[in-house]
Amino acid sequence: MKLFTRYNRINLTVMSILFLIAGAVYYILISKVLVHEVDEALEKYKDHVEQYVEKNDSLPVFKNFEEVLVNYNVTAHKINKKINQVELYNIDDRKSETFRQIVFTQQVGDKLYEVAVAKPLDGTKLLTRTVAYSTLAILLVIIVVSVILNYLLLRKLWEPFYAAMREMKNFKLGKNTPVLPPSDIDEFTLMNQSLLQAINSAKDDYRILKEFTENASHETQTPLAIIRSKLDLVIQDEGLSEGQTDALKSAYAAVSRLSKLNQSLLLLAKIENRQFTDVETVDLKERIEEKLGQFHEFWKSNQITIRANLSSSIIVANPELIDILLNNLLSNAGRHNIKGGEIIVDLSANKLEILNTAKSNELDAAKLFSRFYKEEQYSKHNGLGLSIVKQICDHSGVDVSYDFTGQQHRFTFKWKS
C-alpha cells in the first residue's frame, strides 16, 4: 500500500469520525440553545400574566398570532412552577404537535387558577435541522476539499522522493551512478545525501571485491598451474619408486581438486557480486544441442542413452552463465547416473526439464543447493555444482525445483518470456 493511500485512509477515517461526533454535538447544542430560548419566552409569558393580573385583577386574553396555547383551570391547590415537553393537539393545524409548556398557579381575586402556557417546537426543530445541516454540509465540503488538497499537495511534496526511487531502481552497481534530484526539503536532502554515501561506499566495496576476485583468480591459478606442471614432470621421471609415484599422483590429484575448488568459489563470488552484468537473447535449443554433442562421447562410453525433446526456446540472460549452467547440469546428469542408464532433456518455450536415472536414493531437497553439499560424504567432487546452478538461476530470474520420481532425479527450470 502506498504512503498516499495509507495517509488518506487514516485522514479520511479520522475526519469522518470527527465529522459525525461534531454533527451530533452541534445538533444537540443547537437544540438546547433554541429550547432555552423558548423557555425564556415562556418565562416572559408568565411574567406578563402576573403583571396583567396585578394591574387588571383578571386573566389576560392571548391572541392567535402569538402562536401560544393558553389554558386557565380553577384549582384548589397551589403548585410549583414547572416547564416540560408535551404533545398537544393544535386546532389551527389539526394535528398533534410537540410543545414546550410552562405550568404555574395564579391568584385572581378569591379564585386560584392553574395556568398552562405552551409554545410549539416545530419551528424550533426546523430551524435546528436547517442550521445543523447547513453547517455540517459546509464541514463536509471543507473535509472533501481538504482531502483533495492534501492529496495534490503531498503528491507534489513527495515527487523528489519518487524521483530518487526511480533513479535507485535503475541503478546497477558498477555500471552507472544515479542522479538524485535536488530538493529544498531538509528530509529529502538528507535522504539523498545518505543514499549517495551508501552508493559510493558500495561502489568502493564492489571495486575492491572485484579486484580481489580477479587478482585471486590470477594469483592462485598461476601457482597451482606451475605445481601441476612440475608434478607432471616429476611423475614422468623413470627413477621414482612405486611409492613415490603413488604419492606424487595423490598430490597431483589434490592440486587438481584445489584448482577446481578455487575456480568454483571465485565463480560464486562473481555471480553473487553481480559481475556478470551483460545480458542478451540466448537460443536455448541451439545451446543444448551443442552441449549434447560435446557430452556424447562421455555418455556413450558409460552406455548412457540420451533422449531429447527440444522445442524453440529463448531466454534473456548472460550467455556465459547459461553455458556454465548447462555444463553443470549435463555433467551431473552423466556423473550421477548408472551404467546403461538414461538422460532425458525436455525443452519447451518457458521450461527446461533434465532427468537422469538415479545412482542412489532421493537427494535432500532442503540442502541440495547449499555449498559443499555432497550426495556421498567422501565424494571427490567439491559439492559446489548445484550451488552455482542456484546462483545462476537467481541471477537470471529462473525458478528451479527438484523432485525424485520413478528412480529418476528431475530438475525443472521455469522462466518468463
C-alpha distance (Angstrom), angle and dihedral (degrees) to the residues before:
residue distance angle dihedral
M1 . . .
K2 3.79 . .
L3 3.79 121.1 .
F4 3.83 90.2 -120.1
T5 3.80 91.1 55.5
R6 3.81 93.6 45.6
Y7 3.80 92.0 48.0
N8 3.81 93.6 46.7
R9 3.80 92.1 48.1
I10 3.78 93.1 50.7
N11 3.81 92.3 41.8
L12 3.80 93.1 47.8
T13 3.81 92.7 46.2
V14 3.80 93.5 49.9
M15 3.80 93.0 44.6
S16 3.84 91.4 47.8
I17 3.81 91.3 52.0
L18 3.81 90.8 47.0
F19 3.82 89.0 46.6
L20 3.82 92.2 54.5
I21 3.80 93.8 44.1
A22 3.80 92.1 45.7
G23 3.81 90.3 47.7
A24 3.80 93.3 51.9
V25 3.81 93.1 44.5
Y26 3.81 92.3 45.7
Y27 3.81 92.4 49.1
I28 3.81 92.4 49.8
L29 3.80 92.1 45.1
I30 3.83 93.5 50.2
S31 3.80 90.4 46.6
K32 3.79 92.2 51.7
V33 3.80 92.7 46.6
L34 3.82 92.8 51.0
V35 3.81 92.6 44.2
H36 3.79 88.0 50.6
E37 3.81 88.3 53.2
V38 3.83 89.8 52.3
D39 3.81 90.2 48.5
E40 3.80 90.1 52.9
A41 3.81 89.8 50.1
L42 3.81 89.9 51.6
E43 3.80 89.5 50.7
K44 3.79 88.1 54.2
Y45 3.81 90.0 51.1
K46 3.82 88.7 52.3
D47 3.80 90.7 50.3
H48 3.82 89.1 47.5
V49 3.81 91.0 53.2
E50 3.81 92.8 48.6
Q51 3.81 92.9 47.7
Y52 3.82 92.5 46.7
V53 3.80 92.5 50.1
E54 3.79 91.9 47.7
K55 3.78 90.9 51.7
N56 3.82 101.9 37.6
D57 3.82 103.2 20.7
S58 3.81 89.5 -130.9
L59 3.78 138.1 86.5
P60 3.82 117.6 -93.3
V61 3.78 123.6 -116.4
F62 3.82 114.5 -128.8
K63 3.76 119.6 -144.9
N64 3.82 122.2 -129.2
F65 3.81 94.2 -117.8
E66 3.79 90.3 66.6
E67 3.84 88.5 72.4
V68 3.78 94.9 -136.4
L69 3.77 132.3 122.0
V70 3.83 114.3 -138.5
N71 3.80 126.1 -170.7
Y72 3.80 126.1 -176.0
N73 3.82 117.3 -163.5
V74 3.81 126.4 174.3
T75 3.80 110.5 -121.9
A76 3.77 136.0 -178.6
H77 3.79 96.5 -147.1
K78 3.75 131.7 61.1
I79 3.81 113.9 -129.5
N80 3.77 134.0 -164.5
K81 3.76 118.6 -105.0
K82 3.82 114.2 -94.2
I83 3.79 135.3 179.1
N84 3.80 120.7 -158.0
Q85 3.78 144.4 148.9
V86 3.81 118.2 -99.3
E87 3.80 141.2 170.3
L88 3.83 111.8 -120.0
Y89 3.76 134.2 173.1
N90 3.77 112.6 -109.1
I91 3.84 108.1 -146.4
D92 3.80 93.1 -163.7
D93 3.81 95.1 52.0
R94 3.83 93.1 30.6
K95 3.78 95.1 -135.4
S96 3.78 140.8 89.7
E97 3.76 115.1 -91.9
T98 3.78 138.3 179.3
F99 3.81 113.6 -100.8
R100 3.76 135.4 -176.2
Q101 3.82 106.1 -134.4
I102 3.78 135.3 -166.9
V103 3.84 118.1 -161.1
F104 3.83 124.1 -167.3
T105 3.83 140.4 143.9
Q106 3.79 125.3 -107.7
Q107 3.81 128.1 -168.3
V108 3.79 113.5 -138.2
G109 3.77 112.8 179.2
D110 3.78 107.2 -52.5
K111 3.82 94.0 -22.4
L112 3.82 128.6 88.7
Y113 3.82 115.4 -145.7
E114 3.78 130.8 -164.0
V115 3.77 105.3 -139.3
A116 3.85 120.2 -158.7
V117 3.81 117.5 -173.9
A118 3.83 115.8 -177.0
K119 3.80 129.2 -174.0
P120 3.84 121.6 -167.0
L121 3.83 119.5 -113.6
D122 3.81 98.3 -160.8
G123 3.78 92.0 94.0
T124 3.77 89.4 46.8
K125 3.80 91.7 51.2
L126 3.79 91.5 48.5
L127 3.78 90.9 50.0
T128 3.80 90.8 46.3
R129 3.80 92.5 51.7
T130 3.80 92.4 44.0
V131 3.79 93.7 50.8
A132 3.81 93.6 40.9
Y133 3.81 95.6 46.6
S134 3.78 92.7 44.6
T135 3.78 91.4 50.7
L136 3.81 92.8 45.1
A137 3.81 90.8 48.5
I138 3.79 89.1 53.7
L139 3.82 90.0 48.3
L140 3.80 90.3 49.4
V141 3.80 91.0 51.6
I142 3.81 89.4 48.8
I143 3.83 90.6 51.3
V144 3.82 93.2 48.7
V145 3.79 92.3 46.9
S146 3.82 89.5 46.0
V147 3.82 92.0 52.5
I148 3.81 92.1 48.5
L149 3.80 92.6 46.4
N150 3.81 90.6 46.8
Y151 3.79 90.2 51.7
L152 3.79 93.9 48.7
L153 3.79 93.5 41.2
L154 3.80 95.3 47.0
R155 3.78 91.0 45.5
K156 3.79 89.2 54.7
L157 3.81 93.5 43.9
W158 3.82 93.3 48.3
E159 3.80 95.3 47.4
P160 3.87 92.8 97.6
F161 3.80 88.6 54.4
Y162 3.81 94.2 53.0
A163 3.80 90.9 43.3
A164 3.81 89.1 53.9
M165 3.82 90.7 47.9
R166 3.82 90.8 51.6
E167 3.79 89.5 52.6
M168 3.81 91.2 48.4
K169 3.80 91.3 48.1
N170 3.81 90.7 56.5
F171 3.80 93.0 42.7
K172 3.79 115.8 113.0
L173 3.76 119.6 -172.4
G174 3.75 111.6 -115.1
K175 3.81 95.2 13.1
N176 3.81 111.0 65.2
T177 3.79 143.6 -0.5
P178 3.82 118.6 -127.5
V179 3.80 117.9 -120.9
L180 3.81 105.6 -140.0
P181 3.82 115.4 -155.3
P182 3.82 116.8 -115.0
S183 3.81 117.9 -113.7
D184 3.80 135.9 -170.9
I185 3.82 89.9 -145.9
D186 3.80 110.6 100.8
E187 3.82 95.1 -143.6
F188 3.81 93.6 52.9
T189 3.80 91.2 44.5
L190 3.81 88.9 53.1
M191 3.83 90.0 47.3
N192 3.81 91.6 51.7
Q193 3.80 91.7 48.4
S194 3.80 91.4 49.3
L195 3.82 91.8 47.7
L196 3.79 92.4 49.5
Q197 3.80 91.2 48.6
A198 3.82 90.2 50.2
I199 3.82 91.2 46.8
N200 3.79 93.3 49.5
S201 3.80 90.8 47.0
A202 3.82 90.9 48.8
K203 3.81 90.6 48.2
D204 3.79 91.0 51.9
D205 3.81 91.6 47.7
Y206 3.80 90.6 46.4
R207 3.81 91.7 50.0
I208 3.81 92.3 48.4
L209 3.81 92.3 46.5
K210 3.79 92.2 46.4
E211 3.79 91.0 50.2
F212 3.79 89.7 47.4
T213 3.81 94.3 51.8
E214 3.79 91.9 45.8
N215 3.80 92.7 46.9
A216 3.80 92.6 42.4
S217 3.78 90.6 50.8
H218 3.79 92.1 51.6
E219 3.81 99.4 36.0
T220 3.81 93.8 46.2
Q221 3.78 99.8 41.1
T222 3.79 93.7 48.9
P223 3.84 96.4 59.4
L224 3.80 90.6 41.7
A225 3.80 90.7 52.8
I226 3.84 90.1 49.5
I227 3.81 91.3 49.5
R228 3.80 91.4 49.6
S229 3.80 92.9 49.0
K230 3.81 92.3 47.6
L231 3.81 91.6 47.8
D232 3.78 89.1 49.3
L233 3.80 90.5 54.1
V234 3.80 92.9 46.8
I235 3.82 92.8 48.2
Q236 3.81 89.3 55.9
D237 3.82 91.0 56.2
E238 3.82 107.6 113.3
G239 3.79 92.9 -151.6
L240 3.82 94.6 70.9
S241 3.74 121.7 107.8
E242 3.80 120.7 -124.3
G243 3.81 91.0 -104.8
Q244 3.79 92.4 51.1
T245 3.78 91.0 48.6
D246 3.81 92.0 51.5
A247 3.82 91.1 48.3
L248 3.80 92.0 50.1
K249 3.82 91.7 47.3
S250 3.80 89.2 51.8
A251 3.81 90.8 49.9
Y252 3.81 90.3 47.3
A253 3.83 90.8 52.4
A254 3.82 90.8 48.2
V255 3.81 91.6 50.9
S256 3.81 89.9 49.2
R257 3.80 90.6 51.9
L258 3.80 90.6 47.2
S259 3.80 90.6 51.6
K260 3.82 92.1 51.0
L261 3.80 91.4 45.7
N262 3.80 90.4 50.9
Q263 3.79 91.6 49.9
S264 3.82 91.9 48.6
L265 3.81 94.3 48.9
L266 3.79 92.1 47.7
L267 3.80 90.1 48.8
L268 3.83 90.4 52.0
A269 3.78 90.4 49.4
K270 3.80 91.4 51.5
I271 3.82 92.6 48.5
E272 3.81 93.6 47.2
N273 3.79 90.9 49.1
R274 3.79 92.5 50.8
Q275 3.79 95.4 -118.5
F276 3.81 91.3 145.9
T277 3.79 95.4 74.6
D278 3.81 101.3 145.5
V279 3.81 113.0 95.6
E280 3.77 132.0 179.9
T281 3.77 140.8 162.4
V282 3.81 109.7 -72.8
D283 3.82 123.3 -162.1
L284 3.79 100.9 -140.3
K285 3.77 95.1 -171.8
E286 3.79 91.0 57.3
R287 3.81 92.8 45.2
I288 3.81 93.7 49.2
E289 3.81 92.8 48.1
E290 3.80 88.0 52.4
K291 3.81 92.1 50.3
L292 3.80 92.5 47.0
G293 3.78 88.5 56.6
Q294 3.81 91.5 49.8
F295 3.82 93.6 51.0
H296 3.80 95.4 40.0
E297 3.82 97.1 97.1
F298 3.82 92.7 45.0
W299 3.80 91.8 52.4
K300 3.79 92.7 42.7
S301 3.80 91.9 54.7
N302 3.81 88.5 54.8
Q303 3.81 92.5 45.6
I304 3.81 91.0 -117.7
T305 3.80 116.5 157.9
I306 3.79 118.7 -141.1
R307 3.80 123.3 -152.3
A308 3.79 116.9 -174.4
N309 3.79 128.5 -175.0
L310 3.79 104.6 -178.0
S311 3.79 125.8 179.9
S312 3.77 126.3 179.4
S313 3.82 109.9 -77.1
I314 3.79 134.0 170.6
I315 3.80 129.7 -165.8
V316 3.80 130.2 179.6
A317 3.80 106.6 -135.9
N318 3.78 144.8 110.0
P319 3.83 105.7 -61.4
E320 3.82 93.6 -147.4
L321 3.80 91.1 55.4
I322 3.82 91.6 47.2
D323 3.82 89.0 54.3
I324 3.82 90.9 50.5
L325 3.82 90.4 47.3
L326 3.80 94.0 52.3
N327 3.82 92.6 43.4
N328 3.81 91.8 53.5
L329 3.79 94.6 45.1
L330 3.80 97.1 47.1
S331 3.80 92.5 40.6
N332 3.81 90.8 52.7
A333 3.81 91.2 45.5
G334 3.81 89.6 58.2
R335 3.81 98.6 36.1
H336 3.82 94.8 50.2
N337 3.80 93.9 44.2
I338 3.79 133.0 99.2
K339 3.77 128.9 -113.2
G340 3.78 107.4 -87.0
G341 3.82 91.3 15.3
E342 3.77 128.6 131.6
I343 3.78 142.0 -123.1
I344 3.82 122.2 -149.5
V345 3.80 121.3 -161.3
D346 3.80 115.2 -172.3
L347 3.82 117.5 -178.5
S348 3.81 125.3 -178.1
A349 3.81 132.3 164.4
N350 3.81 97.2 -74.2
K351 3.78 104.5 5.9
L352 3.80 138.6 67.2
E353 3.81 123.8 -169.1
I354 3.80 124.1 -172.9
L355 3.81 118.1 -173.0
N356 3.78 129.9 179.6
T357 3.77 134.6 175.9
A358 3.79 110.9 -99.2
K359 3.77 125.3 -112.4
S360 3.80 89.4 -165.9
N361 3.78 140.8 6.1
E362 3.80 129.2 -60.4
L363 3.80 116.8 -52.1
D364 3.81 121.5 -119.4
A365 3.82 102.1 -96.4
A366 3.82 92.0 -163.8
K367 3.83 92.5 58.3
L368 3.78 100.5 25.3
F369 3.80 96.4 104.1
S370 3.79 95.7 37.4
R371 3.78 120.3 112.9
F372 3.80 116.6 -91.9
Y373 3.81 92.9 9.1
K374 3.80 108.3 154.3
E375 3.77 130.1 -171.6
E376 3.80 88.2 -144.0
Q377 3.79 121.9 34.0
Y378 3.80 95.7 -133.2
S379 3.79 97.3 39.5
K380 3.81 116.3 144.9
H381 3.79 91.1 -134.1
N382 3.81 120.7 94.5
G383 3.80 96.7 -127.1
L384 3.82 95.2 -126.4
G385 3.81 100.3 106.2
L386 3.82 98.0 90.9
S387 3.80 91.3 38.0
I388 3.79 87.6 58.4
V389 3.83 89.5 47.2
K390 3.82 90.7 53.9
Q391 3.81 92.9 47.8
I392 3.80 91.1 50.2
C393 3.82 90.8 49.4
D394 3.82 91.8 50.0
H395 3.80 90.3 47.7
S396 3.82 92.6 48.7
G397 3.82 98.5 42.6
V398 3.82 94.5 -110.5
D399 3.82 124.1 143.7
V400 3.81 113.4 -139.1
S401 3.80 127.6 -166.8
Y402 3.81 136.9 173.0
D403 3.79 133.2 -150.3
F404 3.78 137.7 164.3
T405 3.81 119.5 -135.7
G406 3.78 132.7 157.6
Q407 3.82 93.1 0.0
Q408 3.79 89.5 -57.2
H409 3.79 131.8 119.3
R410 3.80 110.4 -136.1
F411 3.80 126.2 -167.6
T412 3.80 116.3 -170.0
F413 3.81 124.2 -164.0
K414 3.82 124.0 -169.3
W415 3.79 131.2 -179.7
K416 3.79 140.8 163.8
S417 3.77 122.8 -104.3
